Amino acid sequence: MDDLVAEVRAFNRFYTRVIGVLGAGMHDTHYSLTEARVLFELRAHDEMETGTLRRLLGLDAGHLSRMLARFEDGGLVTRARSAADARKQVVRLGPLGAEVAAALDTASAVEVRDLLTPLTGEERRRLTSSMAAIRRILDGGGPRREPYVIRPPRPGDLGWIVHRHGVLYAEEYGWDETFEASVADIVARYVRDHDPKREACWIAEVDGEPAGSILCVREDDRTARLRLLLVEPSTRGMGIGARLVEECLSFARRAGYTRIVLMTVEVLAAARRIYQRAGFELEEQHREHAYGDEITTQTWSRDL
C-alpha cells in the first residue's frame, strides 16, 4: 500500500505542476485556483445558494464567506437573501464578475489546447480516456452511461488481437506459442483475402482501450465462421462477449449466409455459455494434442 500511496502522490505533484496551480495566481492573474473555480461555477448558473456552492466545491463555510465578501467588495458578485428561504443567501455574478470569469475560462481553454497540440491523435485519445477512468473510479465507480463501444478495427488492432490471445491463453490455460501462431495465421488470412461484403471484424472498446474482439469470415457461399472471440478479464461481466456475438450474427444474416459455425475448446466454459444462449448447438467434438496441451475441440453451429 505504501508504494501505491507514493505513486498517487507523485502523480498529484506532477499534475499540479502541469496545470500550474502552484503559482501565485491562475493564468497570470491574482486569482487562486479556488477563486477561479468559484467564479466558474457562478458563471455556469444564474444564481447559487452559498450552501450549495460550498457543498459542491467542498469548501469551509468561513473560507467561502470571506472569499465572497472580497468578491462583493471588488464588484464581482452580489449577495442577497433567498426569496424562497430568508435563512439562505444567494450569490450572483455581476457584470465585472462575468467578464473576469469569461477571461479565466478562455485562458484555461487556451492552456489546455496548448497542452494537447503537440500530442498525436492516439495520445490524445489515451489521455482523455485515462482521465475519464480516473474520474469514474475516484467518483465511486458509478455505472457507466456507455460501458463500451463496438467498432471496426483501427490500425494496430489486428496486432492487438494476436498479442492478447497469445498472452491470455498462456496465462489462463498454459497454452504455448503455437496457439499465438495459429491466431496470427487466422488474422493474416483475414487481411489477405478480406471481402468486406462478406467478412468483418469488430473491436470492443472500454475507456478508449481495446477490450474484446470477434471476426466473421467466409466458410463457403452459404456458411459463415465466427472466429477469435475474446474479452479482456478486466471487462468480463459487462455483456461484451454476447454483444460481439450478436454483431457477428447480424452481419452474417445481412451478408446472405444461411448458417454459421465456430470452433471452440471444451475448457472455455464462459464462451460456450455465450454460444449456447445465442442459439448455437454442439455438432461434434474430439480430443487432440494442440498448443502444448491435451484439449477437446468442439464444433458448434446454428441456422441464420
C-alpha positions as CSV (number, residue, x, y, z in Angstrom):
1,M,0.0,0.0,0.0
2,D,2.9,2.4,0.8
3,D,4.1,2.1,-2.8
4,L,0.6,2.9,-4.1
5,V,0.3,5.9,-1.9
6,A,3.7,7.2,-3.1
7,E,2.7,6.6,-6.8
8,V,-0.6,8.6,-6.3
9,R,1.3,11.4,-4.6
10,A,3.9,11.5,-7.3
11,F,1.1,11.8,-9.9
12,N,-0.5,14.6,-7.9
13,R,2.7,16.6,-7.8
14,F,3.3,16.1,-11.5
15,Y,-0.3,17.1,-12.5
16,T,-0.4,20.2,-10.2
17,R,2.8,21.3,-11.9
18,V,1.4,20.7,-15.4
19,I,-1.7,22.7,-14.8
20,G,0.1,25.5,-12.9
21,V,-1.8,25.6,-9.7
22,L,1.3,26.2,-7.6
23,G,1.9,29.7,-8.8
24,A,0.6,32.9,-7.1
25,G,-2.4,33.0,-9.4
26,M,-4.2,31.2,-12.2
27,H,-3.5,32.1,-15.8
28,D,-1.2,35.1,-14.9
29,T,-4.0,36.7,-12.7
30,H,-4.1,37.2,-9.0
31,Y,-7.0,34.7,-8.6
32,S,-6.2,31.4,-6.9
33,L,-7.4,28.1,-8.2
34,T,-10.2,28.0,-5.6
35,E,-11.3,31.5,-6.5
36,A,-11.3,30.7,-10.2
37,R,-13.4,27.6,-9.6
38,V,-16.0,29.6,-7.6
39,L,-16.3,32.1,-10.4
40,F,-16.6,29.3,-13.0
41,E,-19.5,27.7,-11.1
42,L,-21.2,31.0,-10.6
43,R,-20.8,31.7,-14.4
44,A,-22.4,28.3,-15.1
45,H,-25.5,29.1,-13.1
46,D,-27.8,32.2,-13.0
47,E,-27.5,32.1,-9.2
48,M,-26.5,29.8,-6.5
49,E,-27.2,29.4,-2.8
50,T,-24.0,29.7,-0.9
51,G,-24.7,26.4,0.9
52,T,-25.0,24.6,-2.5
53,L,-21.8,26.2,-3.7
54,R,-19.9,25.3,-0.6
55,R,-21.0,21.6,-0.8
56,L,-20.3,21.4,-4.5
57,L,-16.7,22.5,-4.0
58,G,-16.1,21.1,-0.6
59,L,-15.2,24.4,0.9
60,D,-15.1,25.5,4.5
61,A,-18.1,27.9,5.2
62,G,-15.9,30.6,6.7
63,H,-13.4,30.4,3.9
64,L,-16.2,30.8,1.2
65,S,-17.9,33.6,3.2
66,R,-14.6,35.6,3.3
67,M,-14.0,35.0,-0.4
68,L,-17.4,36.1,-1.4
69,A,-17.1,39.2,0.7
70,R,-13.9,40.1,-1.2
71,F,-15.6,39.4,-4.5
72,E,-18.5,41.7,-3.4
73,D,-16.2,44.5,-2.3
74,G,-14.4,44.2,-5.7
75,G,-17.7,44.4,-7.6
76,L,-17.6,40.8,-8.9
77,V,-20.7,39.4,-7.2
78,T,-23.8,40.4,-5.4
79,R,-25.3,38.6,-2.4
80,A,-28.9,38.7,-1.2
81,R,-31.3,36.7,0.9
82,S,-33.2,33.9,-0.9
83,A,-36.8,34.8,-1.8
84,A,-37.7,31.2,-1.0
85,D,-36.0,30.9,2.3
86,A,-34.7,34.1,4.1
87,R,-32.2,32.0,6.1
88,K,-30.3,31.2,2.9
89,Q,-28.1,33.5,0.9
90,V,-28.0,33.7,-2.9
91,V,-25.0,34.9,-4.8
92,R,-24.8,36.1,-8.4
93,L,-22.1,37.3,-10.7
94,G,-22.1,41.0,-11.5
95,P,-21.1,42.3,-15.0
96,L,-17.4,42.6,-13.9
97,G,-17.5,39.2,-12.4
98,A,-18.9,37.7,-15.6
99,E,-16.2,39.4,-17.5
100,V,-13.4,38.1,-15.2
101,A,-14.9,34.6,-15.2
102,A,-15.1,34.5,-19.0
103,A,-11.5,35.7,-19.3
104,L,-10.3,32.9,-16.9
105,D,-12.3,30.3,-18.8
106,T,-10.8,31.4,-22.1
107,A,-7.3,31.4,-20.7
108,S,-7.9,27.9,-19.3
109,A,-9.1,26.6,-22.6
110,V,-6.0,28.1,-24.4
111,E,-3.6,26.4,-21.9
112,V,-5.3,23.0,-22.4
113,R,-5.3,23.4,-26.2
114,D,-1.6,24.2,-26.0
115,L,-1.1,21.1,-23.8
116,L,-2.9,18.9,-26.4
117,T,-1.5,20.3,-29.6
118,P,1.9,18.5,-29.6
119,L,0.2,15.1,-29.0
120,T,-0.8,12.7,-31.7
121,G,-4.5,11.7,-32.1
122,E,-3.8,8.4,-30.4
123,E,-2.0,10.1,-27.5
124,R,-5.0,12.5,-27.0
125,R,-7.4,9.6,-27.1
126,R,-5.4,7.7,-24.5
127,L,-5.0,10.8,-22.3
128,T,-8.7,11.7,-22.2
129,S,-9.8,8.0,-21.8
130,S,-7.4,7.6,-18.8
131,M,-8.7,10.8,-17.3
132,A,-12.3,9.5,-17.7
133,A,-11.3,6.3,-16.0
134,I,-9.7,8.2,-13.0
135,R,-12.8,10.3,-12.6
136,R,-15.1,7.3,-12.7
137,I,-13.0,5.3,-10.2
138,L,-12.5,8.1,-7.7
139,D,-16.1,9.2,-8.0
140,G,-17.2,5.9,-6.5
141,G,-17.2,3.7,-9.6
142,G,-20.8,4.5,-10.5
143,P,-22.5,2.9,-13.5
144,R,-21.2,3.9,-16.9
145,R,-23.8,5.5,-19.2
146,E,-21.9,3.9,-22.2
147,P,-20.0,1.0,-20.7
148,Y,-18.4,0.0,-24.0
149,V,-18.5,0.6,-27.8
150,I,-18.3,-1.9,-30.6
151,R,-16.4,-0.5,-33.6
152,P,-14.4,-1.6,-36.7
153,P,-10.7,-2.2,-36.2
154,R,-8.2,0.6,-36.4
155,P,-4.5,0.4,-37.3
156,G,-2.8,-1.8,-34.7
157,D,-6.0,-3.6,-33.6
158,L,-5.3,-6.8,-35.5
159,G,-1.9,-7.0,-34.0
160,W,-3.5,-6.5,-30.6
161,I,-5.9,-9.4,-31.3
162,V,-2.9,-11.7,-31.9
163,H,-1.0,-10.4,-28.9
164,R,-3.8,-10.6,-26.4
165,H,-4.8,-14.1,-27.5
166,G,-1.2,-15.2,-27.0
167,V,-0.9,-13.6,-23.6
168,L,-4.3,-14.5,-22.1
169,Y,-4.4,-18.1,-23.2
170,A,-0.9,-18.7,-22.0
171,E,-1.8,-17.1,-18.6
172,E,-5.2,-18.8,-18.2
173,Y,-4.7,-22.2,-19.8
174,G,-0.9,-22.6,-20.2
175,W,-1.1,-22.8,-24.0
176,D,2.2,-22.5,-25.8
177,E,3.4,-20.2,-28.7
178,T,1.8,-22.4,-31.3
179,F,-1.6,-21.0,-30.3
180,E,-0.4,-17.5,-30.9
181,A,1.0,-18.6,-34.3
182,S,-2.4,-20.1,-35.1
183,V,-4.2,-16.8,-34.3
184,A,-1.6,-14.8,-36.3
185,D,-2.3,-17.1,-39.3
186,I,-6.1,-16.5,-39.0
187,V,-5.6,-12.8,-38.9
188,A,-3.2,-12.8,-41.8
189,R,-5.6,-14.8,-44.0
190,Y,-8.4,-12.4,-43.0
191,V,-6.3,-9.4,-44.1
192,R,-5.0,-11.1,-47.3
193,D,-8.3,-12.5,-48.5
194,H,-10.7,-10.0,-47.0
195,D,-14.1,-9.5,-48.7
196,P,-15.7,-6.5,-47.0
197,K,-19.2,-7.5,-48.2
198,R,-19.0,-11.0,-46.6
199,E,-16.4,-10.6,-43.8
200,A,-15.9,-8.3,-40.9
201,C,-14.1,-7.7,-37.7
202,W,-15.2,-5.8,-34.6
203,I,-13.3,-4.5,-31.6
204,A,-15.0,-3.8,-28.2
205,E,-13.6,-0.7,-26.5
206,V,-13.8,0.3,-22.9
207,D,-12.5,3.6,-21.7
208,G,-10.8,4.1,-25.0
209,E,-8.8,0.8,-24.9
210,P,-9.5,-2.4,-26.8
211,A,-11.3,-4.9,-24.6
212,G,-12.6,-7.6,-26.9
213,S,-12.7,-8.9,-30.5
214,I,-14.5,-11.1,-32.9
215,L,-14.3,-11.9,-36.6
216,C,-16.9,-13.1,-39.1
217,V,-15.3,-14.9,-42.1
218,R,-16.5,-16.8,-45.1
219,E,-16.5,-20.6,-44.9
220,D,-18.4,-21.2,-48.1
221,D,-21.2,-19.4,-50.1
222,R,-23.8,-20.4,-47.5
223,T,-21.8,-20.6,-44.3
224,A,-20.0,-18.0,-42.2
225,R,-17.5,-18.8,-39.5
226,L,-17.2,-17.0,-36.2
227,R,-13.6,-16.6,-35.1
228,L,-11.4,-15.1,-32.4
229,L,-14.0,-14.1,-29.7
230,L,-12.0,-12.6,-26.9
231,V,-12.9,-10.4,-23.9
232,E,-10.3,-8.9,-21.6
233,P,-10.6,-10.3,-18.0
234,S,-11.0,-6.8,-16.5
235,T,-14.2,-6.2,-18.6
236,R,-15.8,-9.6,-18.3
237,G,-19.4,-9.5,-16.9
238,M,-20.3,-6.4,-18.9
239,G,-22.0,-8.3,-21.6
240,I,-19.3,-7.6,-24.2
241,G,-19.0,-11.2,-25.4
242,A,-22.7,-11.6,-26.0
243,R,-22.8,-8.3,-27.8
244,L,-19.9,-9.2,-30.1
245,V,-21.6,-12.5,-31.0
246,E,-24.8,-10.6,-31.7
247,E,-22.9,-8.2,-34.0
248,C,-21.4,-11.2,-35.8
249,L,-24.7,-12.9,-36.3
250,S,-26.4,-9.8,-37.6
251,F,-23.7,-9.2,-40.1
252,A,-23.8,-12.8,-41.3
253,R,-27.5,-12.5,-42.0
254,R,-27.1,-9.3,-43.9
255,A,-24.2,-10.8,-45.9
256,G,-26.6,-13.5,-47.1
257,Y,-25.3,-16.5,-45.1
258,T,-27.9,-19.1,-44.0
259,R,-25.7,-20.9,-41.5
260,I,-22.8,-20.1,-39.1
261,V,-20.2,-22.3,-37.5
262,L,-17.5,-21.9,-34.9
263,M,-14.7,-24.0,-33.3
264,T,-14.1,-23.7,-29.6
265,V,-12.4,-25.8,-26.8
266,E,-14.3,-27.6,-24.1
267,V,-12.4,-25.8,-21.3
268,L,-13.7,-22.4,-22.5
269,A,-16.9,-22.6,-20.4
270,A,-17.8,-18.9,-20.4
271,A,-17.5,-18.7,-24.2
272,R,-19.6,-21.9,-24.6
273,R,-22.4,-20.4,-22.5
274,I,-22.4,-17.3,-24.7
275,Y,-22.7,-19.5,-27.8
276,Q,-25.5,-21.6,-26.3
277,R,-27.5,-18.5,-25.3
278,A,-27.0,-17.2,-28.9
279,G,-28.7,-20.4,-30.3
280,F,-25.6,-22.5,-31.2
281,E,-25.7,-26.2,-30.9
282,L,-22.9,-28.7,-30.5
283,E,-22.2,-30.7,-33.7
284,E,-19.1,-32.7,-32.8
285,Q,-16.1,-32.9,-30.6
286,H,-12.8,-34.8,-30.4
287,R,-9.7,-35.0,-28.3
288,E,-6.4,-33.9,-29.8
289,H,-2.9,-32.6,-28.7
290,A,-2.6,-29.0,-29.6
291,Y,-1.0,-25.8,-28.2
292,G,1.2,-27.9,-25.9
293,D,-1.9,-29.5,-24.2
294,E,-4.5,-32.2,-24.5
295,I,-7.7,-30.5,-25.4
296,T,-11.2,-31.3,-26.6
297,T,-12.1,-29.2,-29.6
298,Q,-15.8,-28.7,-30.4
299,T,-17.7,-27.5,-33.5
300,W,-20.9,-25.6,-32.8
301,S,-23.4,-24.2,-35.4
302,R,-26.7,-22.6,-35.9
303,D,-29.0,-21.6,-38.8
304,L,-29.4,-17.9,-39.5
